[in-house]
Structure formats: C-alpha cells, structure tokens
Amino acid sequence: MPNYHVTLEAAWLVRDVKTADDAIGVAISEAGKRLNPKLDYVEVDIGTTYCPSCKKPFSSVFLAANTAIVGLVLAMKVFDAESEEHAARISKSVIGRALRDVPLDVVDVQPLDE
C-alpha cells in the first residue's frame, strides 16, 4: 500500500492579541502544545493567503477587536493508506482528535516517492 504526505488547513481562533505577529505566535504555540508529545510528527506552519486584487501572498491572519483567526497548515505522512481519500481521512481523524473543535480542511495529498 502506498504512503502519502497530507496537508491540512486549520482555522485557529486567538483572543486578546494586539498584532498579527502575536496571533501567529500564540496560534502555533497552542497548536504545538495540543499536538505534542503524542503527535510530534505533525508539522505546524502558518498558512498563506493571496490578495484578490494584486495576487501577492501574505500570512493567513485576520485581526479585529483584539481577536484573530489564524490559518495554520498542518502536514503529516500517512503510511499504508488505500488511496488519497483514505490518507486524507486518516490525517483528519488523527489530527482532529488532538485539535477538537478546530475546523480542518484537506489542502493537498501527495504520494511519497518510494
């Protein structure tokens, strides 16, 4: 059975922050705490959004009234999955158990080179 690299996007809510950089730091830290030590193989990074008018990339953070929503990218390897869809379901299940009440969406599923 093939192995896959699955990338998920998570919407992380951060309260009582003044800047986007603070929101990013808090979101990555909180996600890391909930994933570690059991799921330390999950990579956590900040997502990228593209400006609709100029098409330039920027960090996925929206800040209003000292509350931010941060787009995180979570990536993991899934071994011995039956298909890309199966690998996506496995990763959503594994990560979703650790990050309860955090919306997750599959962004990409790539087969790993053997």
C-alpha positions in Angstrom: 0.0 0.0 0.0 1.3 3.5 -0.8 2.4 6.2 1.5 1.2 9.8 1.3 2.1 13.3 2.5 -1.2 15.1 3.6 -1.5 18.8 4.2 -4.5 20.2 6.2 -5.6 23.7 6.8 -6.9 24.7 10.3 -8.7 27.8 11.4 -7.3 28.8 14.8 -9.0 31.4 17.0 -6.8 33.6 19.2 -8.2 36.1 21.7 -6.6 39.1 23.4 -3.9 39.9 20.9 -2.8 43.2 19.6 -0.8 42.3 16.5 -0.9 39.7 13.7 2.6 38.5 14.7 1.4 37.9 18.3 -1.6 36.0 17.0 0.7 33.8 14.8 3.0 33.0 17.7 0.1 32.2 20.0 -1.6 30.0 17.4 1.5 28.0 16.6 2.3 27.6 20.3 -1.2 26.5 21.3 -1.4 24.0 18.4 2.0 22.6 19.2 1.1 22.1 22.8 -2.1 20.2 21.9 -0.2 18.1 19.3 2.9 17.3 21.4 4.2 14.9 22.6 1.9 12.3 21.1 1.7 13.8 17.6 5.1 15.4 17.4 5.5 14.2 13.8 2.8 16.7 12.6 4.4 19.8 11.1 2.7 23.1 12.1 3.2 26.3 10.0 1.4 29.5 9.2 -0.8 29.4 6.1 -0.6 31.7 3.1 -3.4 33.7 1.5 -3.3 35.6 -1.7 -4.5 39.1 -2.2 -7.5 39.0 -4.5 -6.5 42.3 -6.3 -2.7 42.2 -6.5 -2.2 38.4 -6.1 0.7 38.8 -3.6 1.0 36.3 -0.8 0.6 37.2 2.9 0.2 35.4 6.2 -3.3 34.0 6.8 -4.2 36.2 9.8 -7.3 38.4 10.2 -7.4 40.6 13.3 -10.4 42.5 14.6 -11.2 43.7 18.1 -8.1 42.1 19.6 -9.3 38.7 18.3 -7.6 36.9 15.4 -8.4 34.0 13.2 -5.1 32.4 12.0 -4.9 29.9 9.2 -2.5 27.1 10.1 -1.0 24.5 7.8 -0.6 21.0 9.4 1.3 18.3 7.5 1.9 14.7 8.2 2.9 11.5 6.5 0.4 8.7 6.3 1.7 5.2 5.7 -0.1 2.2 4.1 -3.2 4.1 3.0 -5.5 2.5 0.4 -6.0 5.7 -1.6 -5.5 9.5 -1.4 -9.0 9.8 0.1 -8.2 7.2 2.7 -5.0 9.1 3.6 -6.9 12.3 4.0 -9.5 10.7 6.3 -6.7 9.2 8.4 -4.9 12.5 8.8 -8.2 14.4 9.6 -9.1 11.8 12.2 -5.6 11.7 13.9 -5.2 15.5 14.0 -8.9 16.1 14.7 -8.7 14.1 17.9 -5.9 16.3 19.2 -7.4 19.6 18.0 -11.1 19.2 19.0 -13.4 22.0 17.8 -10.8 23.3 15.3 -12.1 23.3 11.7 -9.9 21.2 9.4 -9.8 21.1 5.6 -7.7 18.9 3.3 -5.5 21.1 1.2 -3.2 18.6 -0.6 -2.5 14.9 -0.7 0.7 13.8 -2.5 2.1 10.3 -2.8 5.5 9.8 -1.3 8.3 8.5 -3.5 9.3 5.0 -2.6 
